[in-house]
Amino acid sequence: MAEVRNRKVVLKRYVTGYPTEDDMEVVDGTVHLAVPQGLPASAVLVKNLYLSCDAWMRGRMSKRDETITVVNDFVLGEALMNFGVSKVVDSTHPDYHAGDLVWGMTGWEEYTLVTQPASLVKINHTDLPLSYYTGVLGMSGLTAFAGLFDVCKPKKGETFFVSAASGAVGQIVGQLAKLAGCHVVGSVGSDEKADLLKSKLGFDDAINYKKEPDLGAALRRCFPEGIDVYFDNVGGETLDAALLCMRPRGRVAVCGMVSQYNLEDAAAGVRMCNLPWLVAKRVRMEGFNVADYLADAAYYRRFEEEMAGYLRDGRVAYVEDVVEGLHGAPAALVGIFQGRNVGRQLIVVARE
């Protein structure tokens, strides 16, 4: 049984406020290239190729007192976790065999023992870049697809606003809204990203919120008749400003709250002043979790086929921000909260 190096990114300490690179550490261990004997259930050993890097990981980097959380806190000294693309090395599960390409929850490390193989998804479209399964054909794409069509339910001719619009989810949901016949505007944090939305991703307009002293005024300028659908990735001031601009019977899909993730004191967050407009304008605001849709294999396969078609015929463009090697992973994660990434942030561990 061969033993090889297993480099991994671990959490050194629980985080308060904004994470820093020093909160994480790249360490070397070893791994045997076989599923250990004596496990209580079947398992799959995978070699990780591409790893997703997302703002939602921040929640798992703090020690939380709540008894109910969507996902558990990271364990100090153990590899961070996220979705990734992997190749099966060894398996005791009948559905997976050496050489299979899969995506699913895995460690920020070179090799991961997956003890819940049912969470893995086999990759069908190997003619498309494998890295796409960290994003547009994986969790991010499914989030955009389900959030738009199951929660927002857009109609042709409606106005659509999305925050964090050049990110992993935002870039996809904006393009899908365009395909649905909406007038689409996205908010981003730089002129470079605003130009990307309009020149490459087909958005009708873009707002660089960092240049807008009054975000509400910017929204009224872009949506003189109001917003029918708002896809919220950031929460805070942007959500509050958008609520004031919603049209009667508008819809708000709450996908993320990145502006709130690093608050040292939740009470220091933005005071929402415009919630009463939900009542006055009969606006529906709904949160959702992509895990509900990923658990439905038929739903995922339908999404995968549809999205693969959009990518092949050019109706959806996709932007990746690639970091080579696990040594660059801590800086990549920290950079998300500083707005450094353009597109889906991903880590290349190996290309085979």
Disulfide bonds with the S-S distance in Angstrom:
none
